[in-house]
């Protein structure tokens, strides 16, 4: 439902990596559609949409 995730052309739209600094490990995560529809990643969407607009102009 969310425009950014619906029209995504890159894997990083739905997948991301977090680093556990204490243990020096990486954790691969997925932005779940249900959470995205609830607006949990709204700040991420806004930042990424601005980057896309800058690239187009």
Secondary structure, 3 states (H helix, E strand, C coil): CCHHHHCCCCHHHCEEEEEECCCCEEEEEECCHHHHHCCCCHHHHHHHHHHHHHHHC
